[in-house]
Amino acid sequence: MPAPRRIIVEEQITRIGTFRRELVKCGKPTCGTCSKGPAHGPYWYVYWKQDGRTRSKYIGKKLTKAKRASFHKG
C-alpha cells in the first residue's frame, strides 16, 4: 500500500468547513524534502461539501482570524 500523500497535523471543524493543517508529499521521485522528512509544509487547507462533492481551497502557511473570516465557498 502506498504512503499517504497528505498527513493531517491539526484539524479545526467549524460551521464554514473543516480547516486542516497538512504535510504534503509532492510525488517527485527525486525530491530531497520528501525523501529526508515527512513532506512539505505544513500548509493550511479548508474543506467543505458542495453539490455532493468535497471541495478544498489552499490557504497558506498561516491561518489567521482574518483569513478564516474572509473565506467563502467557491
RORO-449649 format. One record per residue (C-alpha): residue in one letter; x, y, z. Coordinates in pm, 1 decimal, always signed. Layout:
<pts>
PT,residuo,xx,yy,zz
PT,A,X,Y,Z $
...
</pts>
This chain:
<pts>
PT,residuo,xx,yy,zz
PT,M,+0.0,+0.0,+0.0 $
PT,P,+148.1,+341.4,-96.5 $
PT,A,+221.1,+602.5,+168.9 $
PT,P,-43.1,+874.9,+213.0 $
PT,R,+19.9,+1194.1,+14.1 $
PT,R,-116.0,+1411.1,+296.7 $
PT,I,-64.9,+1386.1,+670.6 $
PT,I,-305.4,+1580.7,+892.5 $
PT,V,-118.7,+1773.5,+1163.0 $
PT,E,-412.4,+1972.9,+1303.2 $
PT,E,-785.9,+1992.2,+1233.6 $
PT,Q,-1044.7,+2255.6,+1325.7 $
PT,I,-1409.9,+2183.8,+1244.0 $
PT,T,-1630.7,+2492.6,+1203.1 $
PT,R,-1970.8,+2576.7,+1054.1 $
PT,I,-1788.8,+2711.3,+746.0 $
PT,G,-1592.9,+2391.6,+683.3 $
PT,T,-1303.4,+2187.8,+814.7 $
PT,F,-968.9,+2365.5,+836.6 $
PT,R,-672.1,+2128.8,+821.5 $
PT,R,-300.1,+2182.5,+858.3 $
PT,E,-130.6,+1917.6,+645.3 $
PT,L,+208.9,+1788.8,+543.5 $
PT,V,+200.1,+1726.1,+168.3 $
PT,K,+413.4,+1487.1,-40.2 $
PT,C,+484.0,+1627.3,-386.9 $
PT,G,+525.6,+1288.8,-556.2 $
PT,K,+852.9,+1371.2,-731.5 $
PT,P,+1088.2,+1071.7,-707.2 $
PT,T,+1397.8,+1293.7,-665.1 $
PT,C,+1253.5,+1535.5,-405.4 $
PT,G,+1501.0,+1582.1,-121.1 $
PT,T,+1239.7,+1720.7,+117.7 $
PT,C,+1005.7,+1422.7,+85.1 $
PT,S,+1285.8,+1166.7,+97.1 $
PT,K,+1453.7,+1316.1,+408.5 $
PT,G,+1145.9,+1421.2,+602.7 $
PT,P,+776.3,+1350.9,+618.4 $
PT,A,+675.2,+1603.1,+346.4 $
PT,H,+642.9,+1973.4,+257.1 $
PT,G,+462.2,+2213.9,+485.6 $
PT,P,+263.6,+2209.1,+694.4 $
PT,Y,+8.8,+2411.6,+496.4 $
PT,W,-349.5,+2508.0,+578.6 $
PT,Y,-643.2,+2397.1,+360.9 $
PT,V,-1018.2,+2428.0,+407.8 $
PT,Y,-1260.4,+2150.9,+305.4 $
PT,W,-1638.3,+2170.4,+257.7 $
PT,K,-1921.8,+1985.5,+83.7 $
PT,Q,-2081.9,+2139.5,-225.2 $
PT,D,-2320.3,+1969.8,-467.9 $
PT,G,-2247.5,+1632.3,-308.7 $
PT,R,-1870.7,+1663.1,-357.1 $
PT,T,-1586.5,+1751.2,-122.0 $
PT,R,-1418.2,+2076.7,-223.4 $
PT,S,-1095.5,+2225.9,-92.4 $
PT,K,-900.4,+2550.0,-104.5 $
PT,Y,-536.1,+2619.3,-19.5 $
PT,I,-497.1,+2887.3,+248.8 $
PT,G,-121.1,+2905.4,+313.3 $
PT,K,+137.5,+2857.1,+585.2 $
PT,K,-56.6,+3056.5,+845.5 $
PT,L,-425.9,+3053.7,+933.6 $
PT,T,-512.9,+3395.0,+1073.7 $
PT,K,-850.5,+3509.6,+1201.8 $
PT,A,-871.6,+3743.3,+901.4 $
PT,K,-807.9,+3459.8,+653.5 $
PT,R,-1066.1,+3241.7,+825.6 $
PT,A,-1323.5,+3522.8,+829.7 $
PT,S,-1263.6,+3611.0,+463.1 $
PT,F,-1305.6,+3253.1,+341.5 $
PT,H,-1610.7,+3186.2,+132.5 $
PT,K,-1700.7,+2876.1,-60.0 $
PT,G,-1634.2,+2888.7,-432.1 $
</pts>
